[in-house]
Amino acid sequence: MTQTIKTTRLLGYLGLIASILVGLGEYFLHYSTEILGHAENYEFFKFVPLNNLTTGHFLAVIGLPFYYAGYIHIYRMLKPGNEALARIVLAIGFISFAVGGLWIGSRASIGNIVHLKGSINAISYQNLLDHYTTHMEVLVQVLRIVIALLSVFFTVVILKGGTFYKKWMAIFSPIVILILLVFIGELLPSIGKHMLPILMNVTHFILFSLSLYQLNKQTKTSDDTQ
């Protein structure tokens, strides 16, 4: 096995670590038994203990940089097929987690503001929420658009052939996985209440797992034929 393959595999596992750490962080930041039905004005945060907000914040901040390693893994998997398009996927991946990092880094702060509702003037409190919505919550929509764009290039590169992926991997672009998980979460609320708050991380856990599966399978096949 070449050093290049070992490095690509290591980067994929670092991506998995990112999805687990940031996923745990986001779960601590968002989950409570009252998460469903309290989305308006971020009211669900009042049910999240302050200690959980702190724990979740630092888990997410620690884990986030490993996502960049995960997208370098994706780039290296796509590169043999079309390096230019693979670089575009890499660049968009980096942009997506720069945006995502800004958003996740703000969640503990807005959660703390919600906890302080009773001690803040009502008008000032609503102004803080409105400011957060227009400056930070909007990034969620931006992130979804960026991930959709990334998925288009990801799919095109794979369908062109020559990558480390079998062409069926084109079905499992990040946006397709994301949409499938939303449907599952809506159909099965008992699962959805745990999964939907950490949706992007579950999406990437599946993406990196499938990517590593294909890499490991391909390298095993190559070793067996030698």
N, CA, C and O of each residue as an XYZ file, in Angstrom:
904
protein
N       0.853     -1.208      0.000
C       0.000      0.000      0.000
C       0.883      1.251      0.000
O       1.796      1.367      0.817
N       0.612      2.177     -0.908
C       1.450      3.361     -1.021
C       1.175      4.353      0.105
O       0.132      4.316      0.757
N       2.145      5.240      0.311
C       1.991      6.277      1.325
C       0.836      7.205      0.974
O       0.152      7.716      1.860
N       0.620      7.423     -0.327
C      -0.489      8.282     -0.769
C      -1.829      7.731     -0.316
O      -2.681      8.473      0.173
N      -2.015      6.419     -0.481
C      -3.272      5.796     -0.069
C      -3.423      5.870      1.451
O      -4.517      6.129      1.954
N      -2.341      5.647      2.174
C      -2.383      5.721      3.640
C      -2.784      7.121      4.095
O      -3.578      7.281      5.022
N      -2.226      8.131      3.430
C      -2.560      9.516      3.787
C      -4.019      9.818      3.482
O      -4.714     10.449      4.280
N      -4.477      9.361      2.318
C      -5.877      9.583      1.943
C      -6.810      8.921      2.951
O      -7.827      9.496      3.339
N      -6.457      7.708      3.370
C      -7.282      7.001      4.355
C      -7.288      7.752      5.685
O      -8.344      7.928      6.293
N      -6.107      8.196      6.142
C      -6.016      8.936      7.404
C      -6.882     10.188      7.367
O      -7.578     10.493      8.336
N      -6.841     10.908      6.259
C      -7.650     12.124      6.123
C      -9.145     11.799      6.201
O      -9.925     12.566      6.766
N      -9.532     10.661      5.631
C     -10.933     10.244      5.711
C     -11.359      9.963      7.140
O     -12.458     10.332      7.553
N     -10.482      9.306      7.895
C     -10.809      9.030      9.297
C     -10.859     10.314     10.124
O     -11.650     10.421     11.061
N     -10.021     11.282      9.778
C     -10.093     12.582     10.458
C     -11.432     13.262     10.160
O     -12.006     13.923     11.026
N     -11.922     13.095      8.932
C     -13.252     13.617      8.596
C     -14.333     12.962      9.434
O     -15.262     13.629      9.891
N     -14.213     11.644      9.637
C     -15.165     10.936     10.503
C     -15.114     11.479     11.926
O     -16.148     11.679     12.563
N     -13.901     11.713     12.416
C     -13.748     12.273     13.768
C     -14.440     13.627     13.856
O     -15.087     13.939     14.855
N     -14.298     14.430     12.802
C     -14.971     15.737     12.778
C     -16.476     15.573     12.901
O     -17.117     16.265     13.692
N     -17.041     14.655     12.119
C     -18.499     14.483     12.137
C     -18.982     14.008     13.497
O     -20.083     14.354     13.925
N     -18.159     13.215     14.178
C     -18.542     12.722     15.508
C     -18.418     13.829     16.563
O     -19.339     14.041     17.352
N     -17.285     14.530     16.575
C     -17.071     15.567     17.587
C     -18.034     16.738     17.408
O     -18.658     17.186     18.370
N     -18.153     17.230     16.184
C     -19.059     18.359     15.948
C     -20.506     17.911     16.144
O     -21.334     18.672     16.645
N     -20.807     16.665     15.744
C     -22.153     16.140     15.961
C     -22.498     16.067     17.439
O     -23.592     16.459     17.844
N     -21.569     15.565     18.248
C     -21.789     15.537     19.698
C     -21.942     16.948     20.246
O     -22.800     17.215     21.088
N     -21.089     17.851     19.752
C     -21.179     19.233     20.203
C     -22.513     19.861     19.883
O     -23.120     20.525     20.723
N     -22.969     19.646     18.652
C     -24.249     20.227     18.251
C     -25.404     19.575     19.008
O     -26.407     20.226     19.303
N     -25.260     18.302     19.317
C     -26.298     17.614     20.089
C     -26.403     18.230     21.487
O     -27.504     18.505     21.964
N     -25.271     18.443     22.133
C     -25.277     19.103     23.449
C     -25.867     20.511     23.351
O     -26.593     20.949     24.243
N     -25.552     21.210     22.270
C     -26.022     22.585     22.114
C     -27.530     22.684     21.898
O     -28.157     23.650     22.332
N     -28.111     21.693     21.233
C     -29.484     21.835     20.769
C     -30.496     20.900     21.412
O     -31.672     21.247     21.524
N     -30.060     19.721     21.837
C     -31.067     18.724     22.200
C     -31.616     18.915     23.613
O     -30.881     19.184     24.563
N     -32.929     18.764     23.712
C     -33.619     18.569     24.979
C     -34.888     17.801     24.646
O     -35.243     17.662     23.476
N     -35.557     17.312     25.646
C     -36.801     16.572     25.394
C     -37.895     17.486     24.838
O     -38.915     17.005     24.343
N     -37.683     18.797     24.918
C     -38.668     19.767     24.434
C     -38.270     20.398     23.105
O     -38.795     21.448     22.735
N     -37.347     19.767     22.388
C     -36.816     20.402     21.174
C     -37.882     20.565     20.091
O     -37.872     21.550     19.352
N     -38.794     19.610     19.996
C     -39.834     19.706     18.983
C     -40.931     20.677     19.438
O     -41.427     20.586     20.561
N     -41.295     21.587     18.565
C     -42.393     22.499     18.861
C     -42.001     23.772     19.576
O     -42.874     24.527     20.004
N     -40.698     24.036     19.720
C     -40.271     25.268     20.400
C     -39.227     26.024     19.574
O     -38.291     26.604     20.124
N     -39.396     26.010     18.259
C     -38.414     26.640     17.376
C     -38.538     28.168     17.358
O     -37.547     28.864     17.141
N     -39.736     28.688     17.582
C     -39.942     30.131     17.470
C     -39.104     30.888     18.488
O     -39.089     30.567     19.676
N     -38.403     31.911     17.985
C     -37.555     32.758     18.838
C     -36.537     31.950     19.645
O     -36.138     32.354     20.737
N     -36.115     30.791     19.092
C     -35.067     29.966     19.708
C     -35.430     29.500     21.118
O     -34.555     29.279     21.956
N     -36.748     29.353     21.367
C     -37.217     29.006     22.706
C     -36.711     27.649     23.175
O     -36.639     27.405     24.379
N     -36.357     26.753     22.238
C     -35.875     25.433     22.658
C     -34.610     25.530     23.495
O     -34.308     24.618     24.266
N     -33.861     26.630     23.353
C     -32.627     26.768     24.120
C     -32.871     26.861     25.626
O     -32.002     26.503     26.422
N     -34.058     27.342     26.017
C     -34.304     27.496     27.455
C     -34.386     26.145     28.157
O     -34.288     26.072     29.382
N     -34.565     25.074     27.380
C     -34.616     23.728     27.953
C     -33.244     23.042     27.944
O     -33.093     21.939     28.470
N     -32.249     23.702     27.344
C     -30.895     23.135     27.279
C     -30.084     23.686     28.446
O     -29.935     24.903     28.554
N     -29.550     22.828     29.331
C     -28.755     23.328     30.462
C     -27.553     24.142     29.997
O     -26.951     23.853     28.963
N     -27.220     25.159     30.776
C     -26.085     26.014     30.425
C     -24.789     25.221     30.318
O     -23.950     25.519     29.468
N     -24.615     24.216     31.172
C     -23.413     23.379     31.089
C     -23.338     22.656     29.747
O     -22.253     22.480     29.192
N     -24.485     22.241     29.231
C     -24.507     21.578     27.925
C     -24.112     22.539     26.808
O     -23.440     22.147     25.853
N     -24.529     23.795     26.930
C     -24.143     24.793     25.940
C     -22.627     24.961     25.898
O     -22.036     25.058     24.823
N     -22.009     24.995     27.067
C     -20.550     25.146     27.137
C     -19.845     23.915     26.588
O     -18.918     24.027     25.786
N     -20.291     22.734     27.026
C     -19.682     21.485     26.546
C     -19.830     21.362     25.037
O     -18.871     21.043     24.334
N     -21.034     21.615     24.545
C     -21.279     21.504     23.114
C     -20.457     22.477     22.298
O     -19.947     22.129     21.233
N     -20.327     23.696     22.795
C     -19.553     24.718     22.089
C     -18.112     24.263     21.875
O     -17.590     24.346     20.763
N     -17.478     23.789     22.929
C     -16.062     23.440     22.811
C     -15.841     22.133     22.057
O     -14.830     21.986     21.370
N     -16.760     21.188     22.170
C     -16.652     19.976     21.358
C     -16.716     20.324     19.871
O     -15.933     19.814     19.069
N     -17.655     21.197     19.515
C     -17.815     21.582     18.113
C     -16.609     22.357     17.603
O     -16.146     22.127     16.486
N     -16.099     23.280     18.423
C     -14.943     24.094     18.021
C     -13.709     23.216     17.841
O     -12.935     23.412     16.905
N     -13.527     22.249     18.738
C     -12.375     21.342     18.633
C     -12.493     20.459     17.389
O     -11.501     20.223     16.699
N     -13.683     19.981     17.108
C     -13.867     19.041     16.006
C     -13.891     19.667     14.630
O     -13.530     19.018     13.649
N     -14.311     20.921     14.540
C     -14.540     21.546     13.238
C     -13.336     21.510     12.299
O     -13.519     21.198     11.122
N     -12.106     21.813     12.754
C     -10.975     21.817     11.807
C     -10.751     20.476     11.112
O     -10.215     20.439     10.004
N     -11.148     19.388     11.739
C     -10.945     18.081     11.119
C     -11.823     17.894      9.876
O     -11.542     17.033      9.043
N     -12.883     18.698      9.751
C     -13.692     18.637      8.536
C     -12.866     19.024      7.301
O     -13.094     18.501      6.210
N     -11.913     19.935      7.477
C     -11.074     20.320      6.347
C     -10.236     19.134      5.884
O     -10.039     18.938      4.685
N      -9.745     18.344      6.835
C      -9.025     17.124      6.473
C      -9.938     16.176      5.709
O      -9.514     15.538      4.745
N     -11.191     16.085      6.142
C     -12.150     15.219      5.464
C     -12.369     15.628      4.020
O     -12.507     14.771      3.147
N     -12.403     16.928      3.757
C     -12.608     17.367      2.372
C     -11.335     17.260      1.533
O     -11.415     17.155      0.309
N     -10.180     17.283      2.163
C      -8.956     16.960      1.417
C      -8.986     15.487      1.017
O      -8.531     15.126     -0.069
N      -9.520     14.637      1.894
C      -9.728     13.221      1.550
C     -10.633     13.101      0.319
O     -10.303     12.377     -0.621
N     -11.766     13.803      0.317
C     -12.680     13.757     -0.829
C     -11.968     14.234     -2.092
O     -12.108     13.636     -3.159
N     -11.207     15.311     -1.961
C     -10.441     15.839     -3.102
C      -9.501     14.783     -3.664
O      -9.438     14.591     -4.878
N      -8.779     14.106     -2.802
C      -7.816     13.098     -3.257
C      -8.512     11.899     -3.895
O      -7.957     11.247     -4.779
N      -9.741     11.613     -3.438
C     -10.505     10.529     -4.040
C     -11.007     10.912     -5.439
O     -11.125     10.055     -6.314
N     -11.295     12.184     -5.642
C     -11.824     12.665     -6.920
C     -10.728     13.040     -7.918
O     -10.945     12.987     -9.128
N      -9.580     13.408     -7.426
C      -8.506     13.990     -8.245
C      -8.141     13.171     -9.483
O      -7.952     13.773    -10.540
N      -8.027     11.837     -9.427
C      -7.641     11.085    -10.636
C      -8.633     11.243    -11.784
O      -8.265     11.085    -12.948
N      -9.879     11.551    -11.466
C     -10.879     11.708    -12.514
C     -10.793     13.043    -13.221
O     -10.794     13.097    -14.451
N     -10.717     14.122    -12.455
C     -10.622     15.459    -13.033
C     -10.126     16.394    -11.934
O     -10.877     16.772    -11.035
N      -8.860     16.755    -12.023
C      -8.251     17.528    -10.937
C      -8.888     18.904    -10.785
O      -9.067     19.386     -9.666
N      -9.229     19.535    -11.896
C      -9.815     20.880    -11.819
C     -11.150     20.851    -11.074
O     -11.394     21.677    -10.195
N     -12.013     19.895    -11.430
C     -13.302     19.791    -10.749
C     -13.127     19.354     -9.300
O     -13.880     19.778     -8.424
N     -12.132     18.507     -9.052
C     -11.864     18.081     -7.679
C     -11.440     19.268     -6.815
O     -11.812     19.359     -5.645
N     -10.665     20.170     -7.401
C     -10.254     21.375     -6.671
C     -11.458     22.270     -6.363
O     -11.520     22.901     -5.307
N     -12.402     22.317     -7.287
C     -13.621     23.105     -7.044
C     -14.390     22.513     -5.866
O     -14.858     23.248     -4.997
N     -14.522     21.175     -5.836
C     -15.194     20.519     -4.704
C     -14.471     20.839     -3.405
O     -15.107     21.130     -2.391
N     -13.136     20.786     -3.434
C     -12.347     21.093     -2.239
C     -12.590     22.529     -1.778
O     -12.809     22.778     -0.592
N     -12.550     23.471     -2.725
C     -12.738     24.884     -2.370
C     -14.122     25.125     -1.789
O     -14.269     25.821     -0.784
N     -15.140     24.546     -2.426
C     -16.502     24.742     -1.918
C     -16.661     24.072     -0.557
O     -17.347     24.598      0.320
N     -16.026     22.908     -0.377
C     -16.069     22.234      0.916
C     -15.474     23.098      2.017
O     -16.027     23.187      3.113
N     -14.341     23.736      1.721
C     -13.712     24.624      2.700
C     -14.618     25.815      3.022
O     -14.750     26.215      4.179
N     -15.238     26.373      1.979
C     -16.150     27.505      2.192
C     -17.328     27.082      3.067
O     -17.743     27.814      3.965
N     -17.862     25.883      2.789
C     -19.042     25.434      3.531
C     -18.751     25.329      5.021
O     -19.589     25.689      5.848
N     -17.558     24.834      5.365
C     -17.287     24.677      6.793
C     -16.721     25.934      7.433
O     -16.690     26.044      8.658
N     -16.273     26.883      6.619
C     -15.991     28.214      7.169
C     -17.311     28.866      7.587
O     -17.418     29.444      8.668
N     -18.311     28.761      6.711
C     -19.646     29.295      7.027
C     -20.245     28.541      8.214
O     -20.749     29.149      9.159
N     -20.183     27.199      8.153
C     -20.726     26.384      9.246
C     -20.043     26.660     10.573
O     -20.682     26.640     11.625
N     -18.733     26.921     10.521
C     -18.001     27.216     11.747
C     -18.452     28.507     12.401
O     -18.568     28.588     13.624
N     -18.707     29.527     11.571
C     -19.232     30.786     12.118
C     -20.562     30.551     12.820
O     -20.809     31.083     13.902
N     -21.412     29.751     12.191
C     -22.750     29.508     12.752
C     -22.673     28.702     14.044
O     -23.253     29.096     15.056
N     -21.958     27.572     14.017
C     -21.928     26.708     15.200
C     -21.253     27.424     16.373
O     -21.595     27.189     17.532
N     -20.289     28.303     16.059
C     -19.608     29.042     17.119
C     -20.489     30.062     17.806
O     -20.155     30.558     18.882
N     -21.636     30.382     17.175
C     -22.538     31.388     17.742
C     -23.643     30.784     18.600
O     -24.350     31.518     19.289
N     -23.806     29.468     18.573
C     -24.995     28.867     19.181
C     -25.007     28.965     20.711
O     -26.059     29.196     21.307
N     -23.865     28.795     21.335
C     -23.838     28.902     22.794
C     -24.218     30.311     23.246
O     -24.860     30.487     24.282
N     -23.819     31.304     22.467
C     -24.129     32.693     22.824
C     -25.616     32.984     22.722
O     -26.192     33.584     23.629
N     -26.254     32.563     21.615
C     -27.689     32.818     21.500
C     -28.457     31.987     22.528
O     -29.493     32.419     23.034
N     -27.946     30.801     22.833
C     -28.573     29.995     23.879
C     -28.524     30.687     25.226
O     -29.497     30.665     25.980
N     -27.393     31.301     25.525
C     -27.256     32.020     26.795
C     -28.183     33.231     26.847
O     -28.752     33.534     27.896
N     -28.337     33.919     25.723
C     -29.252     35.063     25.661
C     -30.679     34.616     25.970
O     -31.401     35.293     26.702
N     -31.086     33.464     25.403
C     -32.433     32.944     25.673
C     -32.610     32.661     27.160
O     -33.673     32.928     27.720
N     -31.586     32.129     27.796
C     -31.661     31.871     29.241
C     -31.790     33.163     30.035
O     -32.331     33.153     31.140
N     -31.304     34.269     29.494
C     -31.342     35.553     30.200
C     -32.605     36.363     29.897
O     -32.707     37.527     30.286
N     -33.550     35.756     29.213
C     -34.750     36.471     28.766
C     -35.435     37.251     29.881
O     -35.844     38.395     29.685
N     -35.556     36.639     31.036
C     -36.273     37.281     32.133
C     -35.572     38.484     32.718
O     -36.194     39.288     33.412
N     -34.271     38.624     32.448
C     -33.523     39.744     33.033
C     -33.184     40.833     32.015
O     -32.458     41.777     32.324
N     -33.713     40.694     30.809
C     -33.439     41.662     29.741
C     -34.743     42.362     29.351
O     -35.799     41.735     29.264
N     -34.647     43.658     29.120
C     -35.796     44.418     28.621
C     -36.362     43.735     27.376
O     -35.604     43.308     26.505
N     -37.684     43.631     27.289
C     -38.333     42.865     26.216
C     -37.953     43.369     24.828
O     -37.732     42.573     23.916
N     -37.875     44.683     24.667
C     -37.525     45.240     23.356
C     -36.073     44.926     23.016
O     -35.758     44.548     21.888
N     -35.189     45.086     24.004
C     -33.772     44.777     23.777
C     -33.580     43.299     23.471
O     -32.778     42.922     22.617
N     -34.340     42.465     24.191
C     -34.255     41.017     23.973
C     -34.647     40.673     22.538
O     -33.948     39.913     21.868
N     -35.755     41.226     22.068
C     -36.204     40.921     20.702
C     -35.233     41.475     19.667
O     -35.028     40.867     18.616
N     -34.637     42.624     19.961
C     -33.630     43.184     19.051
C     -32.422     42.263     18.935
O     -31.876     42.089     17.845
N     -32.000     41.671     20.054
C     -30.882     40.727     20.030
C     -31.213     39.498     19.177
O     -30.392     39.038     18.384
N     -32.430     38.976     19.355
C     -32.848     37.810     18.568
C     -32.922     38.154     17.079
O     -32.478     37.376     16.235
N     -33.483     39.320     16.763
C     -33.611     39.721     15.361
C     -32.238     39.920     14.716
O     -32.011     39.549     13.565
N     -31.338     40.512     15.485
C     -29.972     40.717     14.980
C     -29.305     39.369     14.712
O     -28.637     39.191     13.694
N     -29.487     38.438     15.619
C     -28.902     37.104     15.439
C     -29.480     36.435     14.195
O     -28.748     35.829     13.411
N     -30.775     36.544     14.020
C     -31.435     35.899     12.882
C     -30.910     36.434     11.551
O     -30.659     35.662     10.627
N     -30.747     37.738     11.454
C     -30.339     38.340     10.182
C     -28.840     38.224      9.926
O     -28.405     38.335      8.780
N     -28.036     38.002     10.978
C     -26.588     37.948     10.798
C     -26.003     36.542     10.913
O     -24.985     36.246     10.287
N     -26.632     35.673     11.705
C     -26.065     34.341     11.938
C     -26.964     33.203     11.471
O     -26.494     32.276     10.812
N     -28.245     33.263     11.804
C     -29.142     32.158     11.417
C     -29.284     32.068      9.902
O     -29.525     30.987      9.364
N     -29.138     33.180      9.222
C     -29.200     33.186      7.765
C     -28.098     32.320      7.155
O     -28.221     31.857      6.021
N     -27.025     32.106      7.910
C     -25.911     31.296      7.404
C     -26.315     29.845      7.175
O     -25.694     29.145      6.375
N     -27.359     29.388      7.879
C     -27.849     28.023      7.657
C     -28.340     27.880      6.218
O     -28.066     26.879      5.556
N     -29.069     28.894      5.740
C     -29.566     28.859      4.364
C     -28.408     28.948      3.374
O     -28.403     28.265      2.350
N     -27.436     29.786      3.685
C     -26.249     29.893      2.832
C     -25.533     28.549      2.760
O     -25.117     28.115      1.686
N     -25.392     27.896      3.907
C     -24.702     26.608      3.962
C     -25.407     25.565      3.101
O     -24.751     24.790      2.405
N     -26.721     25.542      3.143
C     -27.469     24.574      2.337
C     -27.252     24.817      0.845
O     -27.122     23.869      0.071
N     -27.214     26.076      0.448
C     -26.980     26.400     -0.966
C     -25.571     25.970     -1.375
O     -25.373     25.412     -2.454
N     -24.605     26.232     -0.512
C     -23.214     25.867     -0.808
C     -23.070     24.350     -0.912
O     -22.389     23.850     -1.808
N     -23.707     23.620      0.000
C     -23.637     22.156     -0.033
C     -24.313     21.612     -1.289
O     -23.843     20.636     -1.872
N     -25.404     22.234     -1.703
C     -26.070     21.813     -2.942
C     -25.148     22.027     -4.139
O     -25.054     21.165     -5.013
N     -24.465     23.174     -4.182
C     -23.536     23.455     -5.272
C     -22.378     22.461     -5.268
O     -21.993     21.934     -6.312
N     -21.832     22.213     -4.090
C     -20.762     21.230     -3.949
C     -21.206     19.869     -4.478
O     -20.446     19.179     -5.157
N     -22.439     19.492     -4.162
C     -22.955     18.182     -4.551
C     -23.044     18.028     -6.061
O     -22.837     16.938     -6.593
N     -23.355     19.130     -6.756
C     -23.421     19.091     -8.218
C     -22.055     18.723     -8.798
O     -21.947     17.832     -9.641
N     -21.011     19.421     -8.335
C     -19.660     19.142     -8.843
C     -19.188     17.751     -8.420
O     -18.546     17.050     -9.203
N     -19.499     17.351     -7.192
C     -19.154     16.027     -6.690
C     -19.749     14.944     -7.605
O     -19.067     13.991     -7.981
N     -21.003     15.108     -7.947
C     -21.699     14.132     -8.793
C     -21.113     14.096    -10.194
O     -20.894     13.021    -10.753
N     -20.857     15.275    -10.765
C     -20.327     15.356    -12.133
C     -18.968     14.676    -12.234
O     -18.727     13.913    -13.169
N     -18.075     14.946    -11.279
C     -16.738     14.345    -11.320
C     -16.831     12.825    -11.294
O     -16.159     12.143    -12.069
N     -17.655     12.301    -10.415
C     -17.765     10.847    -10.290
C     -18.338     10.234    -11.561
O     -17.850      9.203    -12.024
N     -19.361     10.853    -12.127
C     -19.980     10.306    -13.334
C     -19.045     10.361    -14.537
O     -19.182      9.561    -15.462
N     -18.099     11.293    -14.533
C     -17.115     11.353    -15.616
C     -16.176     10.152    -15.585
O     -15.592      9.787    -16.605
N     -16.034      9.541    -14.411
C     -15.199      8.354    -14.294
C     -13.751      8.683    -13.965
O     -13.330      9.838    -14.021
N     -12.996      7.641    -13.621
C     -11.570      7.791    -13.354
C     -11.221      8.117    -11.916
O     -10.038      8.172    -11.578
N     -12.211      8.337    -11.052
C     -11.951      8.617     -9.637
C     -11.754      7.309     -8.883
O     -11.820      6.229     -9.469
N     -11.515      7.413     -7.596
C     -11.438      6.225     -6.749
C     -12.824      5.657     -6.433
O     -12.942      4.597     -5.818
N     -13.863      6.365     -6.854
C     -15.223      5.945     -6.542
C     -15.842      5.138     -7.681
O     -15.585      5.403     -8.855
N     -16.656      4.155     -7.319
C     -17.567      3.561     -8.282
C     -18.634      4.605     -8.596
O     -18.908      5.489     -7.785
N     -19.228      4.495     -9.773
C     -20.169      5.537    -10.199
C     -21.427      5.585     -9.340
O     -22.105      6.612     -9.316
N     -21.765      4.496     -8.629
C     -22.949      4.545     -7.763
C     -22.781      5.539     -6.622
O     -23.763      5.968     -6.015
N     -21.520      5.906     -6.329
C     -21.279      6.882     -5.263
C     -21.876      8.247     -5.612
O     -22.133      9.059     -4.724
N     -22.097      8.498     -6.909
C     -22.685      9.776     -7.322
C     -24.076      9.979     -6.722
O     -24.524     11.111     -6.542
N     -24.750      8.875     -6.415
C     -26.083      8.967     -5.806
C     -25.992      9.575     -4.415
O     -26.918     10.243     -3.953
N     -24.858      9.336     -3.749
C     -24.730      9.725     -2.348
C     -23.961     11.030     -2.183
O     -23.022     11.116     -1.391
N     -24.367     12.033     -2.935
C     -23.796     13.364     -2.720
C     -24.328     13.908     -1.395
O     -25.364     13.451     -0.912
N     -23.629     14.880     -0.804
C     -24.081     15.400      0.496
C     -25.528     15.880      0.513
O     -26.248     15.630      1.480
N     -25.968     16.572     -0.552
C     -27.332     17.116     -0.530
C     -28.367     16.003     -0.613
O     -29.433     16.114     -0.009
N     -28.079     14.939     -1.343
C     -29.021     13.822     -1.442
C     -29.124     13.109     -0.096
O     -30.222     12.789      0.358
N     -27.983     12.862      0.539
C     -28.000     12.240      1.871
C     -28.788     13.105      2.845
O     -29.592     12.600      3.629
N     -28.552     14.409      2.789
C     -29.229     15.358      3.678
C     -30.746     15.286      3.512
O     -31.486     15.218      4.493
N     -31.194     15.300      2.269
C     -32.637     15.261      1.994
C     -33.243     13.938      2.468
O     -34.321     13.926      3.061
N     -32.555     12.834      2.209
C     -33.046     11.526      2.661
C     -33.176     11.479      4.186
O     -34.142     10.929      4.714
N     -32.203     12.055      4.884
C     -32.245     12.070      6.347
C     -33.390     12.940      6.864
O     -34.011     12.615      7.876
N     -33.667     14.041      6.171
C     -34.798     14.893      6.561
C     -36.098     14.106      6.456
O     -36.932     14.153      7.360
N     -36.272     13.376      5.340
C     -37.480     12.566      5.160
C     -37.609     11.526      6.265
O     -38.694     11.324      6.810
N     -36.498     10.866      6.596
C     -36.517      9.852      7.650
C     -36.882     10.495      8.989
O     -37.684      9.956      9.752
N     -36.282     11.650      9.258
C     -36.555     12.341     10.519
C     -37.992     12.801     10.651
O     -38.568     12.774     11.738
N     -38.576     13.229      9.517
C     -39.973     13.667      9.540
C     -40.927     12.477      9.672
O     -41.947     12.569     10.356
N     -40.598     11.371      9.021
C     -41.452     10.184      9.075
C     -41.376      9.485     10.426
O     -42.352      8.889     10.882
N     -40.209      9.564     11.063
C     -39.981      8.882     12.342
C     -39.527      9.905     13.384
O     -38.330     10.025     13.643
N     -40.463     10.642     13.983
C     -40.094     11.702     14.938
C     -39.248     11.217     16.108
O     -38.434     11.972     16.640
N     -39.433      9.958     16.514
C     -38.650      9.439     17.637
C     -37.165      9.390     17.290
O     -36.312      9.510     18.169
N     -36.860      9.213     15.997
C     -35.480      9.266     15.522
C     -35.120     10.702     15.152
O     -34.025     11.181     15.447
N     -36.061     11.374     14.503
C     -35.809     12.715     14.011
C     -35.421     13.712     15.091
O     -34.590     14.590     14.858
N     -36.022     13.583     16.284
C     -35.721     14.556     17.340
C     -34.271     14.461     17.800
O     -33.729     15.416     18.356
N     -33.643     13.313     17.568
C     -32.229     13.163     17.901
C     -31.333     13.489     16.710
O     -30.244     14.039     16.876
N     -31.800     13.145     15.501
C     -30.959     13.262     14.309
C     -31.017     14.648     13.675
O     -29.984     15.174     13.261
N     -32.199     15.248     13.592
C     -32.343     16.507     12.868
C     -31.508     17.645     13.448
O     -31.021     18.473     12.679
N     -31.317     17.730     14.783
C     -30.482     18.811     15.306
C     -29.014     18.717     14.890
O     -28.281     19.702     14.981
N     -28.580     17.534     14.431
C     -27.170     17.355     14.054
C     -27.075     16.858     12.607
O     -26.178     16.088     12.266
N     -27.995     17.301     11.776
C     -28.215     16.721     10.455
C     -26.980     16.770      9.558
O     -26.642     15.775      8.918
N     -26.307     17.911      9.505
C     -25.159     18.035      8.613
C     -24.031     17.094      9.028
O     -23.276     16.607      8.187
N     -23.927     16.846     10.325
C     -22.874     15.952     10.808
C     -23.191     14.491     10.508
O     -22.298     13.722     10.156
N     -24.449     14.109     10.645
C     -24.855     12.754     10.265
C     -24.629     12.555      8.771
O     -24.158     11.503      8.338
N     -24.968     13.574      7.989
C     -24.753     13.523      6.539
C     -23.290     13.236      6.219
O     -22.992     12.376      5.390
N     -22.391     13.942      6.864
C     -20.974     13.771      6.555
C     -20.388     12.503      7.174
O     -19.415     11.958      6.652
N     -20.955     12.036      8.259
C     -20.519     10.742      8.780
C     -20.798      9.654      7.741
O     -19.957      8.789      7.498
N     -21.975      9.703      7.134
C     -22.332      8.732      6.096
C     -21.433      8.919      4.870
O     -20.937      7.942      4.308
N     -21.222     10.171      4.457
C     -20.398     10.456      3.284
C     -18.978      9.928      3.453
O     -18.460      9.240      2.573
N     -18.350     10.247      4.578
C     -16.969      9.796      4.799
C     -16.897      8.280      4.983
O     -15.926      7.652      4.561
N     -17.916      7.689      5.608
C     -17.939      6.236      5.785
C     -18.009      5.532      4.429
O     -17.276      4.572      4.190
N     -18.888      6.005      3.544
C     -19.000      5.416      2.212
C     -17.711      5.618      1.416
O     -17.277      4.729      0.683
N     -17.108      6.789      1.569
C     -15.869      7.074      0.855
C     -14.749      6.141      1.310
O     -14.013      5.598      0.486
N     -14.623      5.959      2.613
C     -13.591      5.063      3.144
C     -13.870      3.611      2.758
O     -12.946      2.842      2.495
N     -15.144      3.247      2.728
C     -15.509      1.893      2.306
C     -15.012      1.644      0.880
O     -14.434      0.596      0.593
N     -15.238      2.601      0.001
C     -14.808      2.419     -1.386
C     -13.287      2.412     -1.504
O     -12.728      1.625     -2.267
N     -12.621      3.276     -0.759
C     -11.160      3.295     -0.790
C     -10.593      1.974     -0.283
O      -9.702      1.396     -0.908
N     -11.104      1.497      0.842
C     -10.600      0.255      1.425
C     -10.879     -0.944      0.516
O     -10.045     -1.839      0.377
N     -12.052     -0.945     -0.092
C     -12.402     -2.049     -0.984
C     -11.505     -2.048     -2.220
O     -11.050     -3.098     -2.673
N     -11.262     -0.860     -2.752
C     -10.435     -0.771     -3.954
C      -8.989     -1.155     -3.674
O      -8.370     -1.850     -4.479
N      -8.445     -0.716     -2.549
C      -7.070     -1.053     -2.228
C      -6.910     -2.527     -1.908
O      -5.876     -3.123     -2.211
N      -7.928     -3.120     -1.297
C      -7.892     -4.557     -1.016
C      -7.894     -5.350     -2.321
O      -7.158     -6.326     -2.470
N      -8.738     -4.914     -3.271
C      -8.795     -5.576     -4.569
C      -7.455     -5.474     -5.285
O      -6.992     -6.432     -5.903
N      -6.838     -4.296     -5.192
C      -5.533     -4.089     -5.846
C      -4.463     -4.970     -5.220
O      -3.622     -5.533     -5.922
N      -4.499     -5.089     -3.868
C      -3.529     -5.921     -3.168
C      -3.705     -7.383     -3.543
O      -2.723     -8.111     -3.691
N      -4.955     -7.818     -3.698
C      -5.251     -9.222     -4.003
C      -4.790     -9.607     -5.408
O      -4.456    -10.765     -5.660
N      -4.773     -8.629     -6.323
C      -4.387     -8.928     -7.715
C      -2.891     -8.849     -7.949
O      -2.396     -9.208     -9.018
N      -2.173     -8.374     -6.933
C      -0.718     -8.265     -7.095
C      -0.027     -9.593     -6.781
O       1.198     -9.686     -6.864
